[in-house]
Amino acid sequence: MKRIIKPSDSEVIQNKIYYKKAANKHLSTILLKEQKNFCAYTEEYIGINDAADIEHFNPNLKYTKNDSYQNWFMVKHKPNNLKRTNWIEPILHPTSQDFEQRLIYFDGYFLHNPEDVETKNLIDLLNLNNEIFVKNRKKYIERRKERIKEKYIPAKDYFQDKIDSEIDCIKYLRAIQEEFNIDIWNMIPEPK
């Protein structure tokens, strides 16, 4: 999982768009565009046929005056349903400046320093180290390494070609960033 950057000049803020009990299509379109069509939790591409939700990171804020843009993220429907139902505090917020220094990626797993309870709680809440999730991240990275070796091209060129030709096949942005030492996020264009 990578840090989610919420632009200070977001259309959500500028136009004072709020989450409503119904009719949030415009809000979801903006959030999805800001996330470059990637799920905040799984880092998988959200395509036209994927069910996606506006996720309230802290569900206790939903429909309260404290719910806001900083609490809303676009996520795939199934991972949203798999999120633990018991809210845990203290917790590392997905927009924290030091997010990627505290949520450490290593060989398919997300780790934390032993004293960092906030990060441990985030890992637990989102079940980031579920055996299947770790296995899928590792297999995806292994396959990419094999393809890059077969093609004899730099990783950056390989991923740029994938972004240009089949962006929906890109997933696990943080794993790509760490395993191949490339800034994959800034390689991905803003959706139109």
C-alpha positions in Angstrom: 0.0 0.0 0.0 1.3 3.4 -0.9 0.6 6.8 0.6 -2.5 8.5 -0.8 -1.9 12.1 -1.7 -5.0 14.4 -1.3 -4.4 17.5 -3.4 -5.1 20.7 -1.5 -6.8 22.2 -4.6 -9.1 19.2 -5.1 -12.4 19.9 -6.8 -14.0 18.3 -3.8 -12.6 21.0 -1.5 -13.0 23.9 -4.0 -16.7 23.0 -4.8 -17.5 21.9 -1.2 -18.7 18.5 -2.3 -20.0 16.3 0.5 -20.8 12.6 0.8 -24.5 12.1 0.8 -26.6 9.0 1.6 -27.3 8.7 -2.2 -26.1 10.2 -5.5 -22.3 10.4 -5.0 -21.3 9.7 -8.6 -19.6 13.1 -9.1 -17.6 12.6 -5.8 -16.6 9.1 -6.8 -15.5 10.3 -10.2 -13.2 12.9 -8.7 -11.7 10.6 -6.1 -11.1 7.9 -8.7 -9.4 10.4 -11.0 -7.2 11.7 -8.1 -6.2 8.1 -7.4 -5.4 7.5 -11.1 -8.1 4.8 -11.1 -6.2 2.6 -8.5 -7.8 1.2 -5.4 -6.4 2.9 -2.3 -6.1 -0.4 -0.4 -5.2 -3.1 -3.0 -3.4 -0.8 -5.5 -5.2 -2.7 -8.3 -6.6 -0.8 -11.3 -10.3 -0.1 -11.0 -11.7 -0.6 -14.5 -15.1 0.2 -15.9 -16.5 -3.2 -15.0 -15.2 -3.2 -11.4 -17.5 -2.5 -8.5 -16.0 0.3 -6.4 -17.0 2.1 -3.3 -16.3 5.4 -1.7 -14.6 4.1 1.4 -14.9 6.0 4.7 -11.5 5.1 6.2 -12.8 5.7 9.7 -16.3 4.3 9.4 -17.3 6.0 12.7 -17.2 9.4 10.9 -19.7 8.4 8.2 -22.7 10.7 8.2 -21.2 12.9 10.9 -20.0 16.5 10.7 -16.5 15.3 11.1 -16.6 13.1 8.0 -14.6 14.8 5.2 -12.5 14.6 2.1 -9.5 13.3 4.1 -11.6 10.3 5.1 -12.8 9.3 1.6 -11.0 6.9 -0.7 -12.0 4.9 -3.7 -11.6 1.2 -3.2 -12.7 -2.0 -4.9 -15.9 -3.3 -3.4 -14.7 -6.7 -2.3 -11.6 -5.4 -0.4 -13.9 -2.8 1.2 -16.1 -5.6 2.5 -13.1 -7.6 3.8 -11.9 -4.7 5.9 -12.2 -5.5 9.6 -15.4 -4.1 11.0 -13.9 -3.1 14.4 -12.2 0.3 14.1 -8.8 0.4 15.8 -7.1 3.4 17.3 -4.5 4.8 17.2 -4.0 4.1 13.4 -1.7 5.3 10.7 -3.8 7.4 8.2 -3.3 6.6 4.5 -2.3 10.3 3.8 0.3 10.6 6.6 3.5 12.3 5.3 5.7 9.5 6.8 3.4 6.7 5.6 5.9 4.9 3.4 8.7 5.2 6.0 6.4 3.6 8.6 4.6 1.0 6.5 7.6 -0.9 5.3 7.3 -3.1 2.2 9.5 -6.2 2.2 9.2 -9.2 -0.2 5.4 -9.1 -0.5 4.8 -8.2 3.2 4.1 -5.0 5.0 6.1 -4.5 8.1 6.3 -2.0 10.9 8.8 -1.1 13.7 7.9 -3.0 16.8 6.9 0.2 18.8 4.8 1.6 16.0 1.3 0.6 17.1 -0.5 2.9 14.6 1.1 1.1 11.7 0.5 -2.3 13.2 -3.2 -1.3 13.6 -3.4 -0.3 9.9 -1.9 -3.6 8.8 -4.4 -5.5 11.0 -7.4 -3.3 10.0 -6.8 -3.8 6.2 -5.5 -7.4 6.6 -2.5 -6.4 4.4 -0.5 -9.5 5.2 -3.3 -12.0 4.5 -1.6 -15.1 3.1 -3.4 -14.8 -0.2 -2.6 -11.1 -0.6 1.1 -11.7 0.1 1.3 -14.6 -2.3 -0.4 -12.6 -5.1 2.0 -9.7 -4.6 5.0 -12.0 -4.7 3.8 -13.9 -7.8 3.0 -10.6 -9.6 6.5 -9.3 -8.9 8.2 -12.6 -9.8 6.4 -12.7 -13.2 7.4 -9.0 -13.9 11.0 -9.8 -13.1 10.9 -12.8 -15.5 9.4 -10.7 -18.3 11.9 -8.0 -17.9 14.7 -10.5 -18.0 13.3 -12.2 -21.1 12.9 -8.8 -22.9 16.4 -7.5 -21.9 15.0 -4.0 -21.1 15.1 -1.8 -18.1 12.3 -2.1 -15.6 11.2 1.5 -16.2 10.8 0.8 -19.9 8.9 -2.4 -19.3 6.4 -0.7 -17.0 6.0 2.4 -19.2 5.0 0.1 -22.0 2.5 -1.7 -19.7 1.1 1.7 -18.6 0.8 2.8 -22.3 -0.7 -0.4 -23.6 -2.6 -2.1 -20.8 -2.7 -0.1 -17.7 -5.4 -2.3 -16.2 -2.7 -5.0 -15.8 -0.7 -2.9 -13.5 -1.1 -3.6 -9.8 0.7 -3.4 -6.5 2.3 0.0 -7.1 4.2 0.0 -3.8 5.7 -3.4 -4.5 6.8 -2.2 -8.0 8.2 1.0 -6.5 10.3 -0.9 -4.0 11.2 -4.0 -6.0 12.3 -2.1 -9.1 13.3 1.2 -7.6 11.1 3.2 -9.9 8.6 6.0 -9.3 5.7 4.1 -10.9 3.1 6.6 -9.5 4.5 9.5 -11.5 4.8 7.4 -14.6 1.0 6.9 -14.6 -0.8 9.7 -16.4 -3.8 11.5 -15.0 -7.1 9.9 -16.3 -9.1 12.0 -18.6 
